[in-house]
Amino acid sequence: MISGSSDRTLKIWDIQTGEELLTLSGHTGGVRTVAKLPEGQVVSGSSDNTIKVWNLHSQKLL
C-alpha cells in the first residue's frame, strides 16, 4: 500500500504486517494524491503544486 502525508513524504507499507517498507521524500508541501503506475512507478501530487514520478525499484525521483 502507498500513502501520502502532510509531512511531505510517501510511504510504502506491507499490508499484511503493517510494516513501513520505504519512505520517499522530495515534496515541499503535503502529499495529497498518489497513484501506482505499471513497472514499479508511483506518481504523487502535492500542495506545493508539483507532480512527481518515482521509481520504486531504484527509490529515485524521475
N, C-alpha and C positions, 0 to 999 in steps of 0.2 A: 504494500500500500504506500502511497505517496501523499504527504501532507505539506501544505504551505502555512506559514505562520507570520504573525505580526513581528516576530523577532528577526525578520528578513531572511529566513532560511527555508529550504525544502528539506524534508526528512523522508527517508525510505525506511519502512518498517517491515518486519516479519509478522505477518498476520497471525500465525499460529502461536508464536511465543510472546508477541508484543515487544520484542527487542528492536531497538533502533539500530539499523544496519549502516546508515550513511547520512551525513549532513552535508548539504551543498549550500554555499553562501556566495553572494555576489550582488544581490539587490540592495539598494539603499533605502527601500521602503518595504512595508509589509507585503508578503506574498499573498495575493488574493485568489489566483487560479492556477491550477496545474492540470496537465494532460499528458498521458503517456502516448508516445508515438511508436511505430514499429522500429525494430532494430536497436532497441535499448536507448532511445532518446526520450527526453521529457521537456515539455515547454512550460514555462512559468510566466505569469503576468503579475505585475506589482503595482502598488500605489505610487511608485517612483516613475510611473508612466513608461516603463520598459517591458519588453517581452524578451525572454532569454531562452535559448535552446541548450540543453545539457546532454552530454553523452554519459550514460550511467556506467558503461564499461571502463572508460578512461577517467571518469569522475571529473571531467573538464567542461568548462563553458565553451560552447562552439561559437 
